[in-house]
Amino acid sequence: MPTPDIEQHPDVAVMRHRYDQISESPMAQSADGLTFLAGLYLAMSPWVIGFSGHSPLTMSNLFTGIAIALLAAGFVAAYGHFHGMAWVAPILGAWAIVAPWVVDGPTPENTAIVSNVIAGAVVVLCALAMMSGTMRRTRS
């Protein structure tokens, strides 16, 4: 007897529709947009702030920022498919906050530290807002 495909189950379609409705709310759209912008800023911040000489932190910010921006774009495009990865965004934001102290290399200037902390905090707060909106809506 063949195993049924979970994608064909009616509850999956209902859940995806519910997640799509959640992603269309003004709060979710604002959080997604801010997360996307914070990711882009984090990726280009070494050159904007001027600490690109710290290559380990530069690479960390570049890759973390790109990952955050791609996640946010995925949330906007298809939250019903990406909601299972929503927990990754706050972790990446927390990494951006601690990276200036954890990444190997010379200690960056205060502007780099403040830039990372602010961008990381924006990502963490927006990602948690997106996740809490989903949790609140799916429980009711």
N, C-alpha and C positions, 0 to 999 in steps of 0.2 A: 504494500500500500504506500503510495507516494506521500511524502511529508508536505503538508499544506504550506504555501508561501505566506509568510507573515505580512508581506506588503499588500496582499489581497484582502486582509481582514478588515471589516468595516470600521472597527474602532480606530485603526491607524489613520484612515482618511478623516475621521471626525477629529482626532487629535491634531492632525496637521492643519485642518481648517481652523481649529481653535488657536493654534500657535500663529497662524497667519493673521487672524483677527487681532491677537495681542500685538503682533509686530506692526500693525497699522495704527496703533494708538499714538497720540502725540508724545506721550512720555517715552515710549519705546523708540520712536523715530528720532527724538532729540538725543536720547542716550546713544543710539546707534551712530548718529552723525557726529556727536562729540567724541565717541570712542574712535571713529575713523579718523577724525582730524587730529586727535591726540597721537594716534599711531603714526600718521604721516609726519607730524611735528617731531616725534621721538626719532624717527628714521633720519630726518634731515637736521636735527638739532646739533650734531657735532660741527656742521658747517655754518649753521645760523649763529650759534653761540660762540664758536671759534675754539673748540677743543678737539679738533680732528687729529691733532698731534698725539693724542692718547689713543693709539690704535686699538687696544683691546676694548676700551669703553666705546669707541667709535663703532666697532664691529658689533658689539652687543646692542647698542642703540639702533643701528641700522637693521639688523635682523629681527630684533624684538618689535620695532616699530612697523616693519613690513608685515610681520605675523599678526599684529594687532589690527592693522588696517585691513588685511585680507579677511580676518575673522569678522570684523565689523561689516565689511561688504557682503560677506556670506549671510550674516544675520539680516541685513536689509533685503537681500535677494531672495532668500529662502529660509526663514527662521524655522519653519516646520522641519526642515532637514538638518539644520545646524544646531538646534537647541541642545542636543546632546553634548556639544563641545563648548557650551556657554561657560562652564567652569574654568576653562583655560584662560579666558581673558583677564579675570582678576588676578590669576597667578602671574601672568605676564606683566600686568601693571605693578604687582608687588616686586617682581624681579627688577623692573625699571627703577623702582625706589631704592632698592638695596645695591644695585649694580655698581654705583660709584665706589662703594667700600669693598665689594666682594671681588670684582673683576681684577685680575692681575695687572700690574703696571703702576705707573706713578699716580699719586693722589691727584685727582682733577681739581680744578679751581672751584671756588664756591659757586660760580655761575652755572657750571656744569651740574653740580650737585643739586642746586635749587631747581634747575630745569628738569632734571630727571625726577625729582620728588614730585613736582607739580604735575608733570605729564603722567607719571605713574599713578598718582592719586586720582586724577581725572578718569583714567582708565578703570581703576578699581571701583570707584563710586558709580560710574556709568554702567559698568558690567554688573555690579550688584543690583542696581536699579532695574536693569533688564531682567535679571534672574528673579528678583522679588516680584516683579509684575507678572511674570510667567507663573510663579508658584501661587500667587494670590488668585489669579484668574482660573488656574486649573483646579484648585481646591473647591471653588464655589460652583 
